[in-house]
Amino acid sequence: MTRKSLRRMRKSVAFMAAVGMLGLTVACSSPSSNQPQDGPVEIRFSWWGNAGRAELTNKAIKEFEAANPNIKVKPEYGDIGGYFDKLATQVAANDAPDVITMGGAYPAEYANRGALLDLAKVSGPLDLSAMDQGALENGQVQGKQYGVSTGANALAIVVNPAVFQAAGVAVPDDSTWSWDDFAKVAAEVTAKSPKGTYGTATVLTHDSLDAFARQRGKSLYTQDGQLGLDKDTVQDYFDFSVKLSESGAAPSASETVEKLNVSTEQTLMGMGQAGMMLTWSNSLSALSKASGAGLKLLKLPGETPTPGIWLQSSQFYTISARSKHTDAAAKLVNFLVNNEAAAKIIQSDRGVPSNSSMRTAIQDLLTPQGKVEAAYIDQIGKMDFAPTFIGPTGSTAVSEITARINTEVLFKRLTPEKAAEQWLSESKAAIGK
């Protein structure tokens, strides 16, 4: 096992240990939502992202503070790599930010531990009536609203047409292509490009595991919180991932590991050294800016006959159950999702807005890349895809398990078959099933 693998393993253990303390620490006292909040207050707002996102968010914060002079917002942000480890430590130490940006299964993870505020308690300052119904449901845990969607998002293949053109390879037709087509064209781009440029920037990632399974009539999780995958599906996933690396379609094992937690600007796509990259659609603008190229979005391979894609909230705004200024925190969230000034600043950086009025407000302001993102989400929204189930408590550790075991497979320390067995065993243990 590499040192980086060990570090990731220790991080995962540390995270779960910290999260395991949440129920205890939150139970020590009740939220302070009844404290007077008319006077000047300061609230903390955390998020992850690159410098571009920080610039946009800080502009929106200034607009909010101008409209709410009695509320000061202290921004806290950093790279995605250490964001959730830091958050787990903060929450366990009763030092959580007031407004916390989350993604994936984290809202359910923290809500089930009692660390997040039931937003029904701040329905006065936080109006969610204009949000898309699907977006609202994405932020609910056991019927209660804990998260507010920042916008819609979907998995996609980001493509750099300039890399394809330089290699003399045609960009694939995403209405018909298969995963085998993806692997073949990626290997061809690598072979016909300068050394250091690859057909695909990454092997398969944890995010794509669910889509990979859904195309086979499976799912990562079931409605009752079980794993919805069988061994054959997981084995095929690891097998395909290692073949991308072995064929040269994707970087080598060591290069892949080095790029696991880098910034947008340091990814191969961001540096203009990849023809394709499997990632989330709202990454397009940042990747385009970093690469200086006109990037486009393609649907995932293998979407026929059974679609594996789905619409997901890009991120969620949540409020700490221990916040002393819940009304002020709710006003900030309300401003971010319902105010035109904020929408015109943030635009599609956190996904296509889930409030239709905000979508209308920003339509003419979107960059060419932003319009591509919006059109892609509109296209995906018209598809007939299977329902999506938020992972149960403990499922946030599963992404770490996937990354660690995938690394073992890439370095040939595990066969895809043994990797599938280990993944199922560890993932079941993580969610307590």
C-alpha positions as CSV (number, residue, x, y, z in Angstrom):
1,M,0.0,0.0,0.0
2,T,1.4,3.4,-0.9
3,R,1.9,6.2,1.6
4,K,-0.8,8.2,0.0
5,S,-3.2,5.2,0.3
6,L,-2.3,4.9,4.0
7,R,-2.9,8.6,4.5
8,R,-6.3,8.4,2.8
9,M,-7.1,5.3,5.0
10,R,-6.2,7.2,8.1
11,K,-8.2,10.2,7.0
12,S,-11.2,8.0,6.5
13,V,-10.8,6.5,10.0
14,A,-10.3,9.9,11.5
15,F,-13.4,11.2,9.7
16,M,-15.6,8.4,10.9
17,A,-14.2,8.8,14.5
18,A,-15.0,12.5,14.5
19,V,-18.4,12.0,12.9
20,G,-19.2,9.3,15.4
21,M,-18.9,12.0,18.1
22,L,-21.5,14.2,16.5
23,G,-24.5,12.7,18.3
24,L,-22.7,13.2,21.6
25,T,-21.6,16.7,21.1
26,V,-24.9,17.9,19.6
27,A,-26.8,16.4,22.5
28,C,-24.9,18.5,25.0
29,S,-27.1,21.5,24.4
30,S,-29.9,22.6,22.2
31,P,-29.6,25.0,19.2
32,S,-29.6,28.7,20.2
33,S,-32.2,29.8,17.6
34,N,-34.2,31.6,20.3
35,Q,-31.4,34.0,21.2
36,P,-32.0,37.6,20.1
37,Q,-30.7,38.2,16.6
38,D,-31.7,41.8,15.9
39,G,-28.3,43.2,16.9
40,P,-25.1,42.9,14.9
41,V,-24.0,39.3,14.6
42,E,-21.3,37.4,12.8
43,I,-21.9,34.1,11.1
44,R,-19.4,31.7,9.4
45,F,-20.0,30.3,6.0
46,S,-17.9,27.4,4.7
47,W,-17.5,26.0,1.2
48,W,-14.9,24.3,-1.0
49,G,-13.6,25.3,-4.4
50,N,-11.0,27.1,-6.4
51,A,-10.0,30.8,-6.4
52,G,-12.6,31.6,-9.0
53,R,-15.5,30.3,-6.8
54,A,-14.1,32.1,-3.8
55,E,-14.1,35.4,-5.8
56,L,-17.7,35.0,-6.9
57,T,-18.9,33.9,-3.4
58,N,-17.2,36.8,-1.7
59,K,-18.9,39.2,-4.1
60,A,-22.2,37.7,-3.2
61,I,-21.4,37.9,0.5
62,K,-20.7,41.6,0.1
63,E,-24.1,42.1,-1.6
64,F,-25.8,40.2,1.3
65,E,-24.0,42.3,3.9
66,A,-25.0,45.5,2.1
67,A,-28.6,44.4,2.2
68,N,-28.3,43.1,5.8
69,P,-26.0,45.6,7.6
70,N,-26.5,43.9,11.0
71,I,-25.0,40.6,9.7
72,K,-21.3,40.0,9.1
73,V,-20.3,36.9,7.2
74,K,-17.0,35.3,7.8
75,P,-16.0,33.1,4.8
76,E,-14.2,29.8,5.3
77,Y,-13.1,27.9,2.2
78,G,-10.4,25.6,0.9
79,D,-9.8,22.8,-1.6
80,I,-12.1,19.8,-1.6
81,G,-9.3,17.5,-0.6
82,G,-9.3,18.4,3.1
83,Y,-12.7,20.1,3.4
84,F,-14.8,17.3,4.9
85,D,-12.0,16.1,7.2
86,K,-11.7,19.7,8.6
87,L,-15.5,19.9,8.9
88,A,-15.8,16.7,10.8
89,T,-13.2,17.9,13.3
90,Q,-15.0,21.3,13.7
91,V,-18.4,19.7,14.3
92,A,-17.0,17.2,16.8
93,A,-15.3,20.1,18.7
94,N,-18.6,22.2,18.7
95,D,-17.0,24.7,16.3
96,A,-19.0,24.2,13.1
97,P,-19.6,27.1,10.7
98,D,-23.2,28.4,10.8
99,V,-23.8,27.8,7.1
100,I,-22.1,24.7,5.8
101,T,-21.9,23.7,2.1
102,M,-22.2,20.0,1.6
103,G,-22.5,17.5,-1.2
104,G,-23.4,13.9,-2.0
105,A,-24.5,11.9,1.0
106,Y,-23.0,14.3,3.6
107,P,-26.3,16.0,4.4
108,A,-27.9,12.7,5.3
109,E,-24.7,11.7,7.2
110,Y,-24.7,14.8,9.4
111,A,-28.5,15.1,9.7
112,N,-28.7,11.5,11.0
113,R,-26.1,12.4,13.6
114,G,-28.2,15.4,14.8
115,A,-25.7,18.0,13.5
116,L,-27.9,19.9,11.1
117,L,-30.8,22.2,11.7
118,D,-34.3,21.1,10.5
119,L,-35.0,24.0,8.2
120,A,-38.7,24.0,9.1
121,K,-37.5,25.9,12.2
122,V,-36.4,28.8,10.0
123,S,-39.2,28.9,7.5
124,G,-39.7,32.6,8.2
125,P,-36.4,33.9,6.9
126,L,-35.9,31.0,4.5
127,D,-38.5,30.7,1.7
128,L,-38.2,27.5,-0.4
129,S,-41.5,27.8,-2.2
130,A,-39.9,28.7,-5.5
131,M,-37.5,25.8,-5.6
132,D,-38.0,22.9,-8.0
133,Q,-39.7,20.0,-6.3
134,G,-36.9,17.6,-7.3
135,A,-34.3,19.9,-5.8
136,L,-36.3,20.2,-2.6
137,E,-36.5,16.4,-2.3
138,N,-32.7,16.1,-2.8
139,G,-32.2,18.0,0.4
140,Q,-34.6,16.0,2.5
141,V,-33.6,13.3,5.0
142,Q,-36.5,11.1,6.2
143,G,-39.0,13.7,5.1
144,K,-37.3,16.6,6.8
145,Q,-35.6,19.5,4.9
146,Y,-32.0,19.7,6.0
147,G,-30.3,21.0,2.8
148,V,-31.1,23.6,0.1
149,S,-29.9,22.7,-3.4
150,T,-27.4,25.2,-4.8
151,G,-28.3,24.0,-8.3
152,A,-28.7,21.0,-10.6
153,N,-25.7,19.0,-11.8
154,A,-25.1,15.8,-13.7
155,L,-22.2,13.5,-14.6
156,A,-20.8,14.2,-18.0
157,I,-17.8,13.7,-20.2
158,V,-16.0,17.0,-20.6
159,V,-14.3,17.1,-24.0
160,N,-11.5,19.3,-25.4
161,P,-12.1,19.4,-29.1
162,A,-8.7,21.0,-29.7
163,V,-6.9,18.0,-28.3
164,F,-9.0,15.7,-30.6
165,Q,-8.3,17.9,-33.6
166,A,-4.5,18.0,-32.9
167,A,-4.6,14.2,-32.7
168,G,-6.7,13.8,-35.9
169,V,-9.4,11.9,-34.0
170,A,-13.1,12.7,-34.4
171,V,-15.1,13.6,-31.3
172,P,-17.5,10.7,-30.6
173,D,-21.2,10.7,-31.1
174,D,-22.6,10.6,-27.6
175,S,-26.1,9.4,-28.7
176,T,-24.7,6.0,-29.6
177,W,-21.3,5.4,-28.0
178,S,-20.5,2.6,-25.6
179,W,-17.9,2.3,-22.8
180,D,-15.8,0.2,-25.2
181,D,-16.0,3.1,-27.7
182,F,-14.9,5.5,-25.0
183,A,-11.8,3.3,-24.1
184,K,-10.9,2.9,-27.8
185,V,-11.1,6.6,-28.8
186,A,-9.3,7.6,-25.6
187,A,-6.4,5.2,-26.4
188,E,-6.3,6.5,-29.9
189,V,-6.0,10.2,-28.7
190,T,-3.2,9.3,-26.4
191,A,-1.3,7.4,-29.1
192,K,-1.6,10.3,-31.5
193,S,-0.8,13.1,-29.0
194,P,2.5,14.5,-27.5
195,K,3.8,12.6,-24.5
196,G,1.9,13.6,-21.3
197,T,-1.4,14.2,-23.1
198,Y,-4.0,11.5,-22.6
199,G,-7.3,10.5,-24.1
200,T,-9.0,10.6,-20.7
201,A,-7.7,12.5,-17.7
202,T,-8.9,9.9,-15.2
203,V,-9.8,6.3,-14.8
204,L,-13.3,5.6,-13.4
205,T,-14.1,7.4,-10.2
206,H,-16.4,6.7,-7.4
207,D,-19.0,9.1,-8.8
208,S,-19.2,7.1,-11.9
209,L,-19.7,3.8,-10.1
210,D,-23.4,4.5,-9.5
211,A,-23.9,5.4,-13.2
212,F,-22.0,2.3,-14.3
213,A,-24.3,0.2,-12.2
214,R,-27.5,1.9,-13.1
215,Q,-26.9,1.2,-16.7
216,R,-27.0,-2.5,-15.7
217,G,-30.3,-2.1,-13.8
218,K,-28.5,-1.8,-10.4
219,S,-27.8,1.1,-8.2
220,L,-25.2,2.1,-5.6
221,Y,-27.8,2.2,-2.8
222,T,-31.4,1.0,-2.5
223,Q,-34.3,2.9,-1.1
224,D,-34.0,1.0,2.2
225,G,-30.3,1.9,2.6
226,Q,-28.7,-1.3,1.4
227,L,-26.0,-1.7,-1.2
228,G,-27.6,-2.2,-4.6
229,L,-24.6,-3.7,-6.4
230,D,-23.6,-7.3,-7.0
231,K,-20.0,-8.6,-7.2
232,D,-20.0,-8.9,-11.0
233,T,-20.9,-5.2,-11.5
234,V,-18.2,-4.0,-9.0
235,Q,-15.7,-6.4,-10.6
236,D,-16.4,-5.1,-14.1
237,Y,-16.1,-1.5,-12.8
238,F,-12.6,-2.2,-11.4
239,D,-11.6,-4.2,-14.5
240,F,-12.6,-1.4,-16.9
241,S,-10.8,1.2,-14.7
242,V,-7.5,-0.7,-14.8
243,K,-7.8,-1.4,-18.5
244,L,-8.0,2.4,-19.2
245,S,-4.7,2.8,-17.4
246,E,-3.0,-0.3,-18.9
247,S,-4.0,0.7,-22.5
248,G,-2.6,4.2,-22.1
249,A,-6.1,5.7,-22.6
250,A,-5.7,7.1,-19.1
251,P,-2.5,8.0,-17.1
252,S,-0.5,5.4,-15.3
253,A,-1.3,4.3,-11.7
254,S,1.3,6.6,-10.2
255,E,0.2,9.6,-12.3
256,T,-3.5,8.9,-11.4
257,V,-2.8,8.8,-7.7
258,E,-0.8,12.1,-7.9
259,K,-3.8,13.8,-9.5
260,L,-6.5,12.5,-7.1
261,N,-6.9,15.7,-5.0
262,V,-5.4,18.5,-7.1
263,S,-7.0,21.8,-7.9
264,T,-9.0,22.3,-11.1
265,E,-6.0,24.1,-12.6
266,Q,-3.7,21.2,-12.0
267,T,-5.9,18.5,-13.6
268,L,-4.8,17.2,-17.0
269,M,-8.0,18.7,-18.5
270,G,-7.3,22.1,-16.7
271,M,-3.8,22.0,-18.2
272,G,-5.0,21.2,-21.7
273,Q,-3.5,17.8,-21.6
274,A,-6.6,15.6,-21.9
275,G,-9.1,14.9,-24.6
276,M,-11.8,13.8,-22.2
277,M,-12.6,13.8,-18.4
278,L,-15.5,12.1,-16.6
279,T,-16.7,14.7,-14.0
280,W,-19.7,16.8,-13.0
281,S,-21.2,19.2,-15.5
282,N,-20.8,22.3,-13.4
283,S,-17.0,21.8,-13.7
284,L,-17.1,23.0,-17.3
285,S,-16.7,26.7,-16.7
286,A,-13.8,26.3,-14.3
287,L,-12.1,23.8,-16.5
288,S,-12.6,26.0,-19.6
289,K,-11.1,29.0,-17.8
290,A,-8.1,26.9,-16.6
291,S,-7.4,25.3,-19.9
292,G,-8.2,28.4,-22.1
293,A,-10.1,26.1,-24.4
294,G,-13.6,25.9,-25.6
295,L,-14.7,22.7,-23.9
296,K,-18.0,20.8,-24.5
297,L,-20.1,18.2,-22.7
298,L,-21.1,14.8,-23.9
299,K,-23.5,12.3,-22.3
300,L,-21.9,9.3,-20.6
301,P,-21.1,6.3,-22.8
302,G,-23.5,3.4,-22.5
303,E,-26.6,5.4,-21.9
304,T,-28.6,3.1,-24.2
305,P,-30.7,1.1,-23.7
306,T,-30.7,1.8,-19.9
307,P,-29.7,5.3,-18.8
308,G,-27.4,5.5,-15.9
309,I,-27.3,9.2,-15.5
310,W,-29.4,11.3,-13.1
311,L,-29.9,14.9,-12.0
312,Q,-28.3,15.6,-8.7
313,S,-28.0,18.7,-6.7
314,S,-24.5,20.0,-7.2
315,Q,-24.2,21.0,-3.6
316,F,-26.4,21.9,-0.6
317,Y,-26.4,24.8,1.8
318,T,-27.1,23.5,5.4
319,I,-27.3,25.2,8.8
320,S,-25.5,23.9,11.9
321,A,-27.8,22.6,14.6
322,R,-25.5,24.4,17.0
323,S,-25.6,27.8,15.3
324,K,-26.3,30.6,17.7
325,H,-27.7,32.7,14.9
326,T,-30.0,30.5,12.9
327,D,-32.2,33.3,11.6
328,A,-29.1,35.1,10.2
329,A,-27.8,31.9,8.7
330,A,-31.2,31.3,7.1
331,K,-31.3,34.8,5.7
332,L,-27.9,34.1,4.0
333,V,-29.1,30.9,2.5
334,N,-32.3,32.6,1.3
335,F,-30.3,35.3,-0.3
336,L,-28.0,32.9,-2.1
337,V,-30.8,30.9,-3.7
338,N,-33.6,33.5,-4.1
339,N,-32.0,36.8,-4.8
340,E,-31.3,38.0,-8.3
341,A,-28.2,39.9,-7.3
342,A,-26.6,36.7,-5.9
343,A,-27.8,34.7,-8.9
344,K,-26.2,37.1,-11.3
345,I,-22.9,36.9,-9.5
346,I,-22.8,33.1,-8.9
347,Q,-24.6,32.1,-12.1
348,S,-24.0,28.4,-12.7
349,D,-20.8,28.0,-10.6
350,R,-22.7,25.7,-8.2
351,G,-24.9,24.2,-10.8
352,V,-27.9,25.5,-12.8
353,P,-30.1,27.3,-10.3
354,S,-33.0,25.3,-8.8
355,N,-35.3,28.4,-8.7
356,S,-36.8,29.0,-12.1
357,S,-36.9,32.8,-11.6
358,M,-33.1,32.7,-10.9
359,R,-32.6,30.7,-14.1
360,T,-34.4,33.3,-16.1
361,A,-32.5,36.1,-14.4
362,I,-29.1,34.7,-15.4
363,Q,-29.8,33.3,-18.8
364,D,-28.5,36.3,-20.8
365,L,-25.5,36.6,-18.5
366,L,-24.2,33.1,-18.8
367,T,-20.9,32.7,-20.5
368,P,-20.8,30.3,-23.5
369,Q,-19.7,27.6,-21.2
370,G,-22.5,28.4,-18.7
371,K,-25.0,28.1,-21.5
372,V,-23.6,24.8,-22.5
373,E,-24.0,23.6,-18.9
374,A,-27.6,24.8,-18.8
375,A,-28.4,23.2,-22.1
376,Y,-26.9,19.9,-20.9
377,I,-28.9,19.9,-17.7
378,D,-32.1,20.7,-19.7
379,Q,-31.3,17.7,-22.0
380,I,-30.7,15.4,-19.1
381,G,-33.9,16.6,-17.3
382,K,-36.0,15.3,-20.2
383,M,-34.6,11.8,-20.0
384,D,-36.4,9.0,-18.3
385,F,-34.0,7.8,-15.7
386,A,-34.2,5.6,-12.6
387,P,-34.8,7.2,-9.1
388,T,-31.8,8.2,-7.0
389,F,-31.4,7.2,-3.4
390,I,-29.2,9.1,-1.0
391,G,-26.7,6.9,0.8
392,P,-27.4,5.8,4.4
393,T,-25.4,6.8,7.4
394,G,-21.8,5.7,6.9
395,S,-22.0,5.9,3.1
396,T,-19.6,8.9,3.0
397,A,-16.8,6.5,3.8
398,V,-17.6,4.4,0.8
399,S,-16.1,6.9,-1.6
400,E,-12.8,6.6,0.3
401,I,-13.1,2.8,0.1
402,T,-13.6,3.0,-3.7
403,A,-10.6,5.3,-4.2
404,R,-8.3,3.3,-2.0
405,I,-9.2,-0.1,-3.5
406,N,-9.1,1.3,-7.0
407,T,-5.5,2.4,-6.3
408,E,-4.7,-1.1,-5.2
409,V,-6.1,-2.4,-8.5
410,L,-4.2,0.1,-10.6
411,F,-0.9,-0.9,-8.9
412,K,-1.8,-4.6,-9.4
413,R,-1.9,-5.3,-5.7
414,L,-5.5,-6.6,-6.1
415,T,-7.2,-8.3,-9.0
416,P,-10.5,-6.8,-10.0
417,E,-12.2,-9.9,-8.6
418,K,-10.5,-9.6,-5.2
419,A,-11.1,-5.9,-5.2
420,A,-14.8,-6.4,-5.8
421,E,-15.0,-8.8,-2.8
422,Q,-13.1,-6.4,-0.6
423,W,-15.2,-3.4,-1.7
424,L,-18.4,-5.2,-0.9
425,S,-17.1,-6.3,2.5
426,E,-15.8,-2.9,3.5
427,S,-18.7,-1.0,2.1
428,K,-21.3,-3.2,3.9
429,A,-19.3,-2.7,7.2
430,A,-19.2,1.1,6.6
431,I,-23.0,1.4,6.4
432,G,-23.6,-1.2,9.0
433,K,-25.4,-3.7,6.8
